[in-house]
Amino acid sequence: MRFESISRSFGSFRAVNNIHLDIQPGEFFSLLGPSGSGKTTTLMMLAGFVLPDSGRILLDGRDISGLSPQERNLGMVFQNYALFPHMTVLENVMFPLKVRKYASRESAERAKWAIELVRLAGFEKRLPKELSGGQQQRVALARAIVFHPEVVLMDEPLGALDKNLRYQMQMEIKELQSRLNMTVVFVTHDQEEAMNMSDRIAIMNNGQIEQLGTPREVYESPRNVFAAGFLGEANLLDFDAVQPAVRSEIQMKQGDCLFIRPERLLLSASKGQGADGPPSLNGEVMHVSFLGHIVRYQVNLNSSAKVYADVTNTTDMKIFDIGDPVTLNWKAPEDIRIIQHA
């Protein structure tokens, strides 16, 4: 699947701006970004509900840009599931087959297969109002895959579920995708969700792709300040916030930004930098948050700069209190990146 120079505007607002993108067969691909970044518009253009102003969308080398949603043969799972309230589970799952004029016997066999696949056997006669949120999500998923589409599109399908159920459904969707070797294009604003499920992630902002890569690549090697700050927790320190000795050692210049994840910072009570030690930053603990598996410290370096450091919760961990002077180090050069603001 390929997007070639795809753009779309709504009035004077440029929702998607000249996107180039290749998605591989069998890939779980996520569009991740804040509200208004263009991710849903991109998905709707792929689905056929919105037509691009310019560019082409290719599926197996065929231009589908001008085709109706029905002609594209793509499965779709909507954010609100979009189940028919007057239809049973079986009738909802069979609906795409009825529209495509499948024979009754084949429709029943395919629907039974899809319902069993999403672990809803025995629920065939229930109405949507008699199902939990997770069960409704499974019905929507069964309906999307029942006709064996080439690609399944998902528009924030887990947003209405609580945290524990959302994680369970993430695992079930990923398992199903792997088992069927489906190509999935998944829209979400949830960073953890994208990291957990995706083979690759496109981070979007202002209608453009800021960075594209595997979860590890975009997390550990962000290309710019937006990508670094949007995905996960990040410390971003400008030139003036970093001590002169550290700036010179890591060759940081005006206009640069030092990026490091909280889990890569090491906290110690000793001040200063040893002769053979790594670069270090000195500060004062201003806040302590117990988050279960970690303890997060907010450390102020000066009146305007602060960093967060995560320490794994172990029985022998060193506990710091508010007001304690601390030194922050990192183990290796690979733990930090120097990123330009613009």
Order of alpha helices (4+ residues) and beta strands (2+ residues): beta-beta-beta-alpha-beta-beta-alpha-beta-alpha-alpha-alpha-beta-alpha-beta-alpha-beta-beta-alpha-alpha-beta-alpha-beta-beta-beta-beta-beta-beta-beta
